[in-house]
Structure formats: C-alpha cells, structure tokens
C-alpha cells in the first residue's frame, strides 16, 4: 500500500480525501495558496506546503517530491482532468490517483469521446461533431442538426460555455459567446453542436476499473435538477428507471470505460428523453471523482476514495459486479454561495456564524471567520440524507437544510427547500428544465414582519451587550414617565426587495428577554434565549450575528442579512447618470464599448466573470458611456463599472475628480462612529 499522498485541491473535497487517506494510514500533505494558508484542509493534513496556484501542475509535482509524497490525488476541478498533469506525475515517478493520460485526453475532448464510445456501440446524441469546425462550418451544418440545438465546448464540463439556440438567427452570437467562455474556462474554444433533447433527464453511472481488466458499475444517479447546466440536487438510485433500464445504463457505462481502457473511479453521463428512458445517449465521461459521489457511497456502502487509492496502488478490484447492492435511498443538496433571486449570481463575504445539521452527512470546509471569495467555485457544502425510502430521505434532507446556516454569505438553502417541495420533485418526475420553468415559484418570499422583529431584537441585544457598563443604555425597560421604544430601521429587505424603498422601522419595548415589537401596525411578542428565540409563543432555533452596520439571523430554513439604515449625503449630478454596478465580485472580461460611445437602452456594455460564470451588463438608458474599469480589472460586488450619462452637459461634471469625495456612497466616517441606541426618532 502507498504510504503518503499529496492532495492537489482545496475545500470540501480535500477534507473528504484527507479523511479516507488518514483512515488508510497514509501520511497526508496539503497544498495551499496564500489565500488558503489558514484553511481547514491545511490544518487537517499531516503536513502542508505553499504553492502559487492550484493550477500550477509543475509546482504541485515539485511540492510532492519535496515533501516525500508517493502519490498525488487530484480531487476534482483544477488539474483533475488534465492529461499533461497526469504525464508530469508519471515522469516524476509519482502515482497519479486517477486514469492514465491517454484516457483523460480522449474523454476530456467531447468530440473524441463521442467517437470512442460510438465504436463500442454506445449511442450518442445526434449532432455535428468533428475537430476544428469554425463558425462558418457550424452555421452551415446547423440545419441538418435541427433547431433548437445546443452549442457545446469540446473541452471542460459543468455546463460552462453551453448555449441553447432556438433559431438560426441566434446562432452567430451564441457561438461567439461560447467560444469566449470556453477559451477562458478551459483554454480551448473548440465547439460542436448537438440536437436539443426536448424533455431531457440527466442520469449518470459510477464505474470502477482496475489495471487487471476488471470493470464494474455501482449503479446510477439522477442528476436532472440543474440550473444553468449546473447540478443542484442528486440522488441514488434514480426514481425513474426500471430494473431493465438500470441494467442497460450500467452496461453502456462499462462499455464506455472499456473504450479507453479506463482505470480508476469515473462517471459516465447520459442524457435521455423523459418520455423514452430506455434509450440512453452518451453525454460525456468525467475521468475523476464526482461531486455527487457521496450518494453512491451511501446506498452501496463502498468508500470510493479508498477504492481509487487501492486501484492506483495496483491492486485488483475487491468488489464483484454481482456483489453490488443498493440499500435505501440517498439525496444530496449542494449549498452554493449564490443568490437565486439575482439569477444565481455568485456571492461572497465572511462567514459570521455557522450552524450545520446533525444526523446527516455534511461535506464541507467551512469555519467561522473564513472569507468566501469569487476566486473559486461557489459550492460551500454538500448535505446528504440517506434513509430506507425516498420519501424519508426527502424529509430528512429538508429538515437538515432548515438547520443549515452560513451567516454572512448569501446562499441557496431556502431555494433548495422550496425546490424539494415541488410536486414533480416529490413524485420523481423531473427533467433538466424543471427549475427554469418553475423559477417564479421558487423565488424567496419578501422578509416578514416577524423576521424583521427578530433582527431588531438581535440588534437591541447587541447594543446592550456592547454597552453593558452604561446605565443609560441598559435595556431594563425602566424610564421616568414610561419607557421610550428602542427603534431599529433597516434598509429595504436584504436585497430581495427594492433597495431604494423606504426603510422598515421596528419599535421595541420591554427587554430583549421579554419584548414587544411594533412594525407596520402589527404587534409581535418576542423573547431572546441562548441559541433560540420565541415569537408569539413559538420557540425556534436562532443563529445570529450583529455589527454596527448589519444584522444576520438564521431561523429554520431562512437566513437573512439586514442592513441597518444610515442617512446618506445628498448626491449631485450623478443622480442623472445611471450607473452600471457589478452584480458580483469578479473580473472584467470584456468591454464592449469605448469611452464616450453613444448607446441605446439595453445595449451590452461590459462582461463580468466570477467563478467561470459570465454576466453581461446592459445600458439602463440611452446616453454617453463613461467607463470606470478596463479588461482584467478585479471588481467588487456593487462597484461602479460605468455610467450612462443622458445629459451631454453633465459629461464633464461626471469625470472623476481625485480630490473630491464620492457623494454617491455613505459617509464612512459617520458610519464608523458608535451608533446611539436608536432613541433618536
């Protein structure tokens, strides 16, 4: 058996691999950038070494050699599907825990992968796929494929660079966008076309193959619940397949693995029409561990990381196909740092407080105080529920998500709970377009009066604790002539409502331990306890954090960030100049206009990318463009990127003045002053 392994990844997958490697008695070595120097995977490993980037293969190989590692586990993402990295490991005498470079190369290019599996009799989606097709060739051949169709990059995965095209006039723009996204994400802008499957289901099969010619499958996973071609919920087994269909999928996956003499753990992905599940079409093969491998582990009882390590060590498979059994049902939800109400744009922030559920498996690398940036994929954690039946697993997962709180970062946990409750999900009749069709129903409701009251109570307690030695601010409820209310004002409602709306005001009387709140004419009784709050007699768990600028609260199934209202300075000419603000922290990847250009309302102006997701900003009105950024600039969420000025006489006035304060932002010095206890109504 190998004695030491370097994990060439970060986050929850690095933690996952570390657990199994330690259980097998291996010495574990982590790599980290400066940003990750204090990350959980660094602390958990036996040793750690600094690198400049997780994408620098030669640095990682050198790190393995210098630390005495015998093997490298690539995790997923980063270099896990880079053939040149596998070759570098082999040249250095290191064991690469994955398939050989030739298999990675063939399956990493979707065009060559289609050809390889077709030669083994595995059906592929009809389309136009050949090396080196330029835009003209793709446009010319699109009619034979038929519309609607799907533009896909030959390299990479995760839905990046994929675009549905409904009619011929949309194809040139879709090809240009797809090439730019593919080049940026994968370093390869080769594209091909596939027929659009009308009611697609995404089903994948886990395979294991050793170096002795044995290939088995461990059953399938249903992965049809997706947004922007990114998986959100996965489960095993699929609720839609009959035993005969399940066997057909398994045999097709084994044939695909044999097509490239595969070795290791891998996943063969299929797409099927929901009305004809007996005809699976090969989609792609992921030559690595999948994010959703945990549901297969739950129902089969096998540790896939342990199997990977044993195969890489040259050992034959310890499992025969006839020994594989599925027990019960497992469902996984991906918790992302993203805002479903803003088109699933990535978010960021600092983890202010953290609560994770018990009784289920949670794969994560979260910690209070960690900074969630746009540098990496937005997935924060995976919550996996396993139960004897699918119905029980769904209920268990819903309870677990209600108890999952990552305060300080906008996440999709409330969205996940609403999604799991849809009739189609409960019945198991899902397809990849379900989320898009039901998106309006999946939106998070506006903040309630009760939630605002709880947030105000948390604010009151925060002020009281920070000024506990100040008699005049102690929340005793006593005042000569009757108690004056403690008044808290919130701006809008945590981004879900119009940020320009009038502030919401909560008046509190009593004490934090026994209070009454008045908001919009409604009276609510509240009581704050350690780790809980009572609202109108109903006690519930509460996770909370407060600063002088905001309050974060986590109630069952609901995380909210509420910004305390602060008066702002009056603005000048910029009130007449609509601004384009970055919807997410990221990088400016394209500037589509020049300084001083005239644009019409709706014209594209800039493209911002974060976590390999592009967002195009459009002109809010006709006018003259004043740019504030250039290609390659790193930008923050809410940062002004450009202005569209409608009044030509205001153009010179809007020019940056390095000596003048920016009157569109709050007075930072005023915000830094201690806030009085809100009696100044």
Secondary structure, DSSP 4 states (H G I P E B T S, - for coil): ---EEEE---HHHHHHHHHHHHHTT-EEEEEE-GGGTT-HHHHHSSEEEE-S-TT-HHHHHHHHHHHT-SEEE--SSTTTT-HHHHHHHHHTTPEESS--HHHHHHHHSHHHHHHHHHTTT--B--EE--TT--HHHHHHHHHHH-SSEEEEESS--TTTT-EEE-SGGGHHHHHHHHHHHHHHHHS---EEEEEPPTTEEEEEEEEEE-TTS-EEEEEEEEEEEEETTEEEEEEES-TT--HHHHHHHHHHHHHHHHTTT--EEEEEEEEEETT-TTS-EEEEEE-S--TTHHHHHHHH---HHHHHHHHHTTPPPS--GGG----SEEEEEEEESEEGGGTTEE--EE--EEE--SSSEEEE---TT-EE-SSS-SEEEEEEEEESSHHHHHHHHHHHHHT-EEETS--SHHHHHHHHTSHHHHHT---TTHHHHTHHHHSPPPPPHHHHHHHHHHHHHHHHHHTTT-GGG------TTSPPPEEEEEETTTTTS-TTSPPEEEEEEEETTEEEEEETTEEEEEEEETTEEEETTEEEE-EEEE-SSEEEEEETTEEEEEEEP---PPP-GGGGEEEEE-SSSEEEEEE-S-TT-EE-TT-EEEEEEETTEEEEEE-SSSEEEEE---TT-EE-TT-EEEEEES-GGGTTTTS--TTS--TTS--HHHHHSPPP-S---
